[in-house]
Amino acid sequence: MMRCDVLIVGAGHAGAQAAIALRQHKFEGSIGLLGDEPDLPYERPPLSKEYLAGDKPFERLLIRNAAFWDERAVTLLPGRTALRVDPAGHAIVTAVGETIGYGTLIWATGGKPRRLACAGGDLAGIHTVRTRADVDRMIAELPEVRRVAVIGGGYIGLEAAAVLAKLGRQVTVLEAQDRVLARVAGEPLSRFFEEEHRAHGVEVRLGVTVEAILGEDRVTGVRLADGETLSAEMAIVGIGIDPAVAPLLDAGANGGNGVLVDAQCRTSLPDIFAVGDCALHANRFAEDRCVRLESVQNANDQATVAAKTILGIDAAYDAVPWFWSNQYDLKLQTVGISAGHDEMVLRGDPAGRSFSLLYLRAGRVIALDCVNAIKDYVQGRKLVVEAAAVDPARLADAATPLKDLA
């Protein structure tokens, strides 16, 4: 049986950073990095943006090249899926029945895209955007595609819609709620992006639900709950992810929507850590104080905390969350978590395509969404970290730098 002093399950941002951080902090034991894809660890955010658009080749998405992992004696274990965890035996079992032992396990599996549960949800031509293979399949089909239905108006759906519109496809975004980005942003930002997409030829349909995907072998259209039928040769589904934690929960770990970890990213199981999208953790920047964060920042920061803890270095996860999205020539940068805000302040003019939306709770700044406003993003970070109490009128004054208000 193969055995690693530290076995990392999941070779995305969190898993790769855990291996990197272990070596940076002088860990001398054996490290195995297991992933269910055949590729070297790579960046995922560009998949729905530059990679889909053809602007960035896959080689430029690699987190590190093959030589890096070899030089640091990180054993890559690609093409493997961990199905079962044996905490007592300190081992995992893969989908092909292979048993791999560990001294310490870092679970960094992220999540799996939610699929459509409606009739026709398994037809060819329906895609999610989570892996390189997902996007490669989309790219291969695009020459035969004229009309695309994007189901879900979150970041992934809107980013894909922007790229496909630029590639000359007729795109319709179908969102069940009354605005896009409803889960993560305030209404002014939602309305701004809706209008931007419409200005680029994208049809944005709000308050609609999909009843069925039409077609024999592959997609030919979408039927909505009200009976309306839309023609489409491709459907992209962006309705969120489910954390890939079933093996840990089956083994007795605490959790539900993710696996619960402490400030050092330890699960309730001995010698098992969890980091990244799958880790449910206490977060002082969140209203309910316990969240899963789907971001590169969270993945990297938690992975570093876990690595330091394994080495006996004092560390605790307490980073301010940040996110970004590129759509057309717009760069949206977010710092903090806006959920639970009771006040919004608009800073700047959306008509000028450069503005910020600040969120407050009980008079204190908890988050900013900044569109083509990098100074606000950089300077506003301190306001969020300090939960600064600032007069909303001063926040709205774009002539006053946010750094003067901290």
CORRARA-V911135 format. One record per backbone hydrogen bond with DSSP energy under -0.5 kcal/mol. CO is the residue of the C=O (numbers start at 1). NH is the residue of the N-H. E is the energy in kcal/mol with one decimal. If there is no record, write none. Layout:
# CORRARA-V911135
co:nh:e
CO:NH:E
CO:NH:E
This chain:
# CORRARA-V911135
co:nh:e
2:101:-3.3
4:103:-1.5
5:104:-1.9
6:8:-0.5
6:32:-2.4
7:9:-0.6
7:106:-2.7
8:10:-0.7
8:34:-3.2
9:108:-3.6
12:16:-2.6
13:17:-2.4
14:18:-2.1
15:19:-1.8
16:20:-2.5
17:21:-3.0
18:22:-2.1
19:23:-1.8
20:24:-2.5
21:25:-2.0
22:27:-2.8
23:26:-1.8
30:6:-2.2
31:75:-2.6
32:8:-3.2
32:34:-0.6
33:77:-3.0
34:10:-3.8
35:80:-2.7
37:79:-2.0
41:63:-2.1
41:64:-0.6
44:47:-2.2
45:48:-0.8
46:49:-1.3
46:51:-2.6
46:52:-0.7
47:52:-0.8
49:53:-2.1
50:54:-0.8
50:55:-2.2
50:56:-1.2
51:54:-0.8
57:60:-1.4
58:61:-2.3
58:62:-0.6
59:62:-0.7
61:43:-2.9
65:68:-0.6
65:69:-1.2
66:70:-1.9
67:71:-2.9
68:72:-1.3
69:74:-2.6
70:73:-1.6
73:31:-0.7
73:75:-0.7
74:76:-0.7
75:33:-2.9
77:35:-1.7
81:83:-0.6
81:95:-1.9
84:93:-2.5
85:87:-0.7
86:90:-0.9
86:91:-1.6
90:102:-2.5
91:86:-3.3
92:100:-2.4
93:83:-2.5
93:84:-1.8
94:97:-2.0
98:94:-2.9
99:2:-0.7
100:92:-2.5
101:4:-2.1
104:7:-2.6
105:107:-0.5
105:273:-3.2
106:9:-2.8
106:108:-0.7
107:275:-2.3
108:12:-0.6
110:244:-2.4
112:242:-2.8
118:121:-1.7
119:213:-2.9
120:123:-1.7
123:126:-1.1
124:219:-2.4
125:127:-0.5
125:235:-2.6
127:237:-3.3
128:130:-0.5
131:135:-1.7
132:136:-2.8
133:137:-2.1
134:138:-1.5
135:139:-2.8
136:140:-2.2
137:141:-1.4
138:142:-1.5
139:143:-0.5
141:144:-1.9
142:145:-2.3
146:170:-3.0
147:233:-2.2
147:234:-1.1
148:150:-0.6
148:172:-2.4
149:151:-0.6
149:236:-2.7
150:152:-0.8
150:174:-3.3
151:238:-3.0
153:181:-2.4
154:158:-2.5
155:159:-2.8
156:160:-2.5
157:161:-2.4
158:162:-2.3
159:163:-2.0
160:164:-2.7
161:165:-2.3
162:166:-1.9
163:167:-1.5
164:169:-2.4
165:168:-1.6
169:171:-0.7
170:148:-3.1
171:203:-2.6
172:150:-3.3
172:174:-0.5
173:175:-0.6
173:205:-3.3
174:152:-2.5
175:207:-0.9
175:208:-2.0
177:207:-2.5
179:182:-0.7
181:184:-0.9
181:185:-2.0
186:189:-0.5
186:190:-1.9
187:191:-2.9
188:192:-1.8
189:193:-2.3
190:194:-2.3
191:195:-2.2
192:196:-2.2
193:197:-2.4
194:198:-2.2
195:199:-2.4
196:200:-1.0
197:200:-0.7
197:202:-2.6
198:201:-1.8
202:204:-0.6
203:173:-3.2
203:205:-0.6
204:206:-0.5
205:175:-2.6
209:211:-0.5
209:225:-2.3
211:119:-0.8
212:223:-3.0
214:220:-2.6
214:221:-1.2
217:124:-1.9
220:232:-1.8
221:214:-2.8
222:224:-0.5
222:230:-3.0
223:211:-2.6
223:212:-1.8
224:227:-2.0
228:224:-3.2
230:222:-2.8
234:149:-2.5
235:127:-3.0
235:237:-0.5
236:151:-3.4
236:238:-0.6
238:154:-0.5
240:114:-2.8
242:112:-2.7
243:245:-1.6
245:248:-0.7
245:249:-2.4
246:250:-3.0
247:251:-1.1
248:253:-2.5
249:252:-1.4
254:260:-2.3
256:258:-1.9
258:256:-2.9
259:280:-2.4
262:265:-2.2
263:317:-2.6
265:274:-2.1
266:262:-1.7
269:272:-1.4
271:105:-2.8
272:267:-2.7
273:107:-3.1
275:278:-0.6
276:279:-2.0
278:259:-2.4
278:280:-0.6
279:281:-0.6
280:261:-2.5
281:291:-2.7
283:286:-1.8
289:283:-1.8
291:281:-2.8
293:295:-1.0
295:299:-2.0
296:300:-2.9
297:301:-2.6
298:302:-2.6
299:303:-2.0
300:304:-1.9
301:305:-2.0
302:306:-2.6
303:307:-2.3
304:308:-2.4
305:309:-2.4
306:310:-2.3
307:311:-1.4
308:313:-3.0
309:312:-1.6
316:318:-0.6
321:336:-3.1
323:334:-2.6
325:327:-0.5
325:332:-3.1
327:330:-2.3
330:327:-2.1
330:332:-0.6
331:333:-0.6
331:372:-2.6
332:325:-2.2
333:370:-3.0
334:323:-2.2
335:368:-2.3
338:341:-1.7
343:360:-2.7
345:347:-0.5
345:358:-2.9
346:348:-0.5
347:356:-2.8
348:350:-0.5
349:352:-1.9
349:354:-0.9
350:353:-1.9
354:349:-0.7
355:371:-3.0
356:347:-3.0
357:369:-2.5
358:345:-2.6
359:366:-2.9
359:367:-1.3
360:342:-2.7
360:343:-1.4
361:364:-1.6
363:390:-0.6
364:361:-2.4
366:337:-0.9
367:359:-2.8
368:335:-2.0
369:357:-2.8
369:371:-0.5
370:333:-2.7
370:372:-0.6
371:355:-1.6
373:377:-1.8
374:378:-2.7
375:379:-2.9
376:380:-2.7
377:381:-0.8
379:382:-0.7
379:383:-0.5
380:384:-1.6
381:385:-2.5
382:386:-2.3
383:388:-2.6
384:387:-1.0
388:365:-2.6
388:390:-0.8
391:394:-1.1
391:395:-1.8
392:396:-2.1
393:397:-0.6
394:397:-0.6
396:348:-0.6
396:398:-1.1
397:400:-1.9
399:401:-0.6
401:404:-1.6
402:405:-1.7
402:406:-0.6
